[in-house]
Structure formats: structure tokens, C-alpha cells
Amino acid sequence: MTAGSAPYVHPLPEIDDRRFRDALSHFVTGVVLVTAGARPDERVGVTVNSFTSVSLDPPLVLFCLGRRAKSLPVILSNRAFAANILGREQRWIADRFSLGTRSWTGVETATWVTGAPILVDAPAALDCVLQATHDGGDHVIVVGRVVRLDADDDRPPLGYYRGNYVGIDRRKLPLRG
Ligand SMILES: Cc1cc2nc3c(=O)[nH]c(=O)nc-3n(C[C@H](O)[C@H](O)[C@H](O)COP(=O)(O)O)c2cc1C
């Protein structure tokens, strides 16, 4: 039996798209620039907030990418991607790459193992080989195995909440009392 034919809710109700998006916007996330393309002429970047960790052993992460995203074929053909966790000062990168890959001007990158662009100023970056893809409705669930990573404790993160970017001040993070 597939999940869609579970007997408990039948027939499956229609969920209003706008209310669905609104409810999900209450979930606070970080913002990640997923990059791919070992060849300079094929490099792509896409802003995502569907990124999450999956497994510690082996070290797996995932994100969900729209089936029609132009970056998807590059990730699939390279069988690799990098997940660059964006910092508070990198909102402009999130903005730029939420419109598709247009320009890398001003974006300083390096390459590690897979050849996917690594943002040198990001709070954390994870170089990944493609582990698996799964059906995710109108998105593809892309699972990567981390092959190299780096993190810098001094760079505060960029967050996303209710349709807006939010800066997170590390000193104010722990809720006390
Ligand atoms: C904060 C934010 C988060 C986003 N998260 C996702 C995501 O998780 N998955 C996705 O497919 N698109 C997401 N998008 C939209 C993509 O960034 C956008 O569709 C992009 O143009 C796709 O580029 P491409 O078609 O060149 O791959 C997000 C956009 C923003 C601003």
C-alpha cells in the first residue's frame, strides 16, 4: 500500500495552496546556496531553504529541488553538488540565485573534491557526491553524501521566516529562563 492510499483519510482532501504555503512559512529555516558544475561554463547556483541533515553515519544531507529547475540537470549529470550555508552578510547571494544563475560576479569560489563551487565566505560549506534522488511530487528530493566540509564559527547565519530573510545574532540565540 502506498502512503497515498492510506485508509484513514479517504478521499484525500484538497489542501489550499496559499494556506499550505502560509502554514509552512512558520517553519524557520536557514538559507543555502546549492551549487554544481565542475566545468566553468556549466556552473549553476540555486537558493534553497529545503536543506536538512539526514544521517550521521554515513554523513547525508538533502534538499528538495523543483523538477523544472535549470540547475537540476547539472547536479544530476555531475552526480555532485555543494551546499553552502549562507551568512547574514550573504543575503545578496540568496537574492541573486533565487532568479536562476545569471552571474558569478563578486562571488568568490573555490573547488574541493567534486568540483562544485564552494563559497569561501560562507559560515559552512559541504561538498557532496550524489547519493540518491527520490520522488517528491513537483520537486525531486536530492540526497548527497558529504565528502568534505568546513565551517567558520565567526560568521552569523542567514535565516528565512514567513517570506522574509532574517539575520540571526548568535549572542542572542539561546532562549533563557
Ligand atoms: C529563500 C528561498 C528559498 C528557496 N528554496 C527553494 C527550494 O528549497 N527548492 C527549490 O526548488 N526552489 C527554492 N527556491 C526558488 C529557487 O531559488 C528559484 O526557483 C531559482 O530560480 C531556481 O533556479 P534554476 O531554475 O536556475 O535552478 C527558493 C527561493 C528563495 C528566495
The ligand as an ORCA input file, in Angstrom:
! r2SCAN-3c Opt
* xyz 0 1
  C      14.534     31.783      0.438
  C      14.293     30.937     -0.788
  C      14.249     29.571     -0.663
  C      14.040     28.747     -1.777
  N      14.021     27.402     -1.610
  C      13.837     26.595     -2.688
  C      13.882     25.183     -2.527
  O      14.080     24.662     -1.426
  N      13.711     24.425     -3.623
  C      13.501     24.965     -4.874
  O      13.349     24.212     -5.834
  N      13.471     26.309     -5.060
  C      13.649     27.134     -3.986
  N      13.640     28.479     -4.162
  C      13.434     29.031     -5.505
  C      14.693     28.931     -6.366
  O      15.776     29.632     -5.769
  C      14.387     29.545     -7.768
  O      13.294     28.874     -8.334
  C      15.560     29.500     -8.725
  O      15.289     30.443     -9.741
  C      15.758     28.188     -9.414
  O      16.874     28.360    -10.284
  P      17.154     27.379    -11.513
  O      15.861     27.200    -12.288
  O      18.209     28.131    -12.297
  O      17.669     26.093    -10.948
  C      13.836     29.328     -3.051
  C      13.879     30.725     -3.187
  C      14.109     31.521     -2.061
  C      14.163     33.015     -2.228
*
